[in-house]
Amino acid sequence: MRRVGFVGLGNMGGPMCGHLVRSGYSVSAYDLNGQALGRAVHAGARAATSAADCASRVEALITMLPAPPQVEEVLLGSGEALRALAPGAVAIDMSTSSVAVGSRVLQAARERGVDVLDAPVAGQSIGAQAGTLAIYVGGEEHVFERARPLFEAMGDPPRIFHLGGHGAGYTVKLLLNLLWFIQSVAVGEVLTVGVRAGVQLGKLHAALVGSPANSNFLERDVRMVLDSGDYDEAFPMRLVTKDLGLVVDLARDVGMPVELTALVEQIHRRARAAYGDDAGEISAIRLYEDLAGVQLRLQDG
């Protein structure tokens, strides 16, 4: 596959599209945001006039969109992108979307003879820019193998996972996001309690990192807050709460009680209400800072 369409050129999709261009693919690109589309053109992509135009004459169409409604609208609704794909093409949704929307896309794609993969990513905008994303893929294995070179252009080859049938990629991405958001709340609680109890922040953090309770979030991700007060606005709270809502829906659909998940979702919704839709994804920690009357900054600790 050498001809690729890419719809959704935001903080994640823009750099991902650029990596495909630099890897030698012929890429048509589309986004409602003219500035985002202009950056893709500057990187070497062809500007499409619509999602359907982007999907025409390509062998693979990649969508990287904010939420399930946008995925459904682009592929099945007024975007008409799926209808524009030729039989034998592959529709690859790399958004963090829902199994339910994915099932509707799959049904429509089969009627057209189009293959489908769900392939959401992890690694934040820095990973998208560096081309080191982890990619979680659901779908038929032979289709995954066809698309593997595309994934390797955008992601870290050892962290490109084929997880099973359709929907498996969406499911695993939602669950890893859930675990990350749980850790955000847990680390916020632990650090603020420790500081309020009189332990110096730097020593507390070092002790926790050196303990059996260490995690990537504790060791690395929270450093954005501790070092510079950055709550990571590249992934805003409106998307955090969207993802957590999808996890709650998934748990309900499979009949699992998830009391902790429900509480973590409400804490993040509270952070969104307090700091706004565009507040950074680690803003739950800010809630605990405000409650404790402290700022968790290592230079002050």
N, C-alpha and C positions, 0 to 999 in steps of 0.2 A: 504494500500500500504506500503510494507516494503522494497522492492528492488528498489533502485533509482540509476539512472545514472546522472552524473553531468559533463557537458562540459563547460570549461571556468573557470580557476582557478586563476584569477588575483586579484587585490586589493579587489574587492568585492566578486567574486566567491569563492576564496580560503577559507575565513572565513565562508561563507555561507555553503559550503560543509562540513566544520569541524563541524558546529552546527548539521547538519543532522547525522553525524557519532556519535556525543556525545549523540544524542537523541535516539540512538539505531537502526537507519536504516542501512541496508546493502547497501553500496554505492560503485559504480564503478565510477572512475573519469578519465578524459582525458583533456590534454592541450598540445598544441604544445611546450610550454616551459617546458623543463625537470625539471628545478628547482621547478617550481610551482607544477608540478605533484608529485615530490618528497615530497614536504611539505604536500600534501594531503595524500599520502601514510603513511607518518610519523604520521598523525592525525588518521589513521585507515581505509582509503579508499583503495579499490583495484585499482591498476593501469591498465587501459585499454590500448590497443595497438592502438586504433583508435576511432573516434567518433562512427562509426558503432558498434565496439566491446563494447563500453560503453553503447550503446542503446540496445544491445541484452540481452534478459533474464531479463529485468527490467519492473516494472509496471509503473514507471514514469521517464521521461527524462527531466532534467532541463538544459537549456542553458543560459549562462551568458556571452555574447560576446560583443565586442566593438561597432559594428555598423550593420545596416541591411545587407550589403554584406556578412559579416561573418555568420550572422544568416542563410541567404539563402544558403550559401555554405555548412555549416555544416548539415542543415536539408534536403535540396533538391539537393544540388550539389554533389561534389566529396566526401563529408563527409558521405553521404548515411545514416545518422542517422535515419531519419524518416522511411526509407525502412526497417531498422533493428528492428523497434518496432513491437511488436506483436499486433494484433487486441485487442482492449480493454484497451491498455495502454494510458497514457496521456503524451503529449508533452507540457511542460511548458516553455515558453520563458520569462525569467526575464530580458532580455536585454532592453535597450531603443532603440527600433526599430521602423519601420514604419508600418502603417496600410496596405500599399500596399504589403509589403513582408509578413505580417501576413495573408493576404487574400490568397496569393499563397500557404503558408504553410497549411492553413485551408483546401483548396480545395484538396491538395494532401493527407492530413491526412484523410479526409472523405472517399477517395477512398480506403484507407487501413483499415478503421474501427478504427482509432486512434482518441481519443479526444484531443482537443487543448485548452490551456489557454494562454493569454498574461498577464504577471504579473510583469511588471517593478517595480523597488524599488526606494526609496529615503531614505536618511539618511547618505550618505557619507561612507567612509571606516570605520570610527569610529562606525557607526551604524551596519555595517556588522560584525565587530569584536565583538561587544557587543550583537548581536542578537536582536537588537531593530529597525530593518528597518520598514518603512512603505511600504506596498505592495498594488499595484493598479491592480486589476484583471478584465479582460474581458473574457467572455465566458459563457457557459451554467451553470446555478446555481447548478445543481446536480453534475457537474464535479468540480466546485469550492468547494463544500462541501466535495467531496472525497479528494481533495488536501489540504484542510484547515490544517490538522495536519502538513503537510510539511511546509506550510507558518508559522505556529505558532512556529516551531522549529527555523526558521530563522528571524522572525520579531516580532513586538510588537502586540499582539492580538487585542487590541482596534483600531489599525491603519492598519488592514488588511481589505481592502475595495473591495467588489464585486460591480462593477460599471455598469454592463450591459453586452451586447453582445460582440462578438469578436471585438477587436479593441478599446474598451472603455478604457482598461488599458493603452495601448500605448498612446491614445489621452490625457488622464488626466496627465500622466507622462510628456509628452512634454509640456503641458500647465503650469504645476507647475515649470518645469525647466525654461520656458520662464519668468514667474513672478519673479523667483529668480534672473535671469540674468538682468532683468530690474531693480530690486532693487539694484543690484551690481553697475550698472552704475549710478543710481540716488544717492546712498549714496556716491559714489566717487565724484560726482559733488558737492553735498551739503557740504561735509566735507572740500574739498579743497577750495571752495569759502569762507566758514566761517573762515578758518585758514588764508587765504590771507587777509581777512577783519579785522584780528587782534583779533579774538576770540580764547581763549585758547582751545586747542583740547579737553581736559578732560571735561571742562565745557560745551562746545558745544555738545559733545556726550551725557553727562548726561542730558542736557536739551531736546535733541531730543528724548532720550529714555523715558523721563517723559512726553512726549507730545502726543497728539492724532495721530501724524504721526509715532509713534513707530511701529516696525515690528520685527519679529524674526531675520531677517538679520541684522538690525541695532543694535539690542540689543546683539545678540550672535555671528552670523557668521562673521561679520566684525572684531570682536575682534582678530581673528587670525592675521590680518594685524596690527591692532592697538597695540597689545601686543608684537608681536615678528617679524613682517614683513614676516609672512608666508602667501603666496598666494594660498596655498593648491594644491601642485603638485600631490596629490593622484588622482585628476581628472584633466587631462591636457587640454590645450586649443584646441587640435585637436578634442577632444570629445565634448567640449563646442560648437565649431562651427558646428560640425556634428549635434548636437541636434537642434541648432538654424536654420540650413538649413532645417531640417525635419519639424520644426514648420512653416516655410515660405511655404514649399511645402503643408503642411496640410491646411493652410489658403487659398492658391490658389485653392486647390481641392474643398473646400467647398464654394468658391466664396466670401471670406471676404477680404476686403482691410485692411492691417495691417501696417500702416506707421511707428508706433512706433517700432514694431517688426523688421521691415526691418532696421531701424536705429540702434537698439541695436545689431542686427546681425553684421552690418558693423563695429561697435565699437569693438566688440569682435574679428572680423577678423583682425582689425588693431592691437589689442593687440597681437594676434598670430603672425602677421608679425613682430612686434617689438621685441617680447621676445621669440619666438620659439614655436614649436609644443608642447613641454613638459612643458611650463610655466603653473603655477597654474590657477585654474578656476576663481580666484578673480583678475586676472591680469588686468582687465579693470580699477580697482582702481589705479593700478600702472601707467597707462597712465595719469590719472589726477594728480597724484603726480609729474610726470615728467613735465607735462605742467605747474604746479604751482610752481615747484622748491622747493617742501617740501616733507618730509616724514611724513606720518600720524602715529606717534608713541606716545602712551600715556605717556610713561616714559619721553619723551622729551617735552610734552605739559604742 
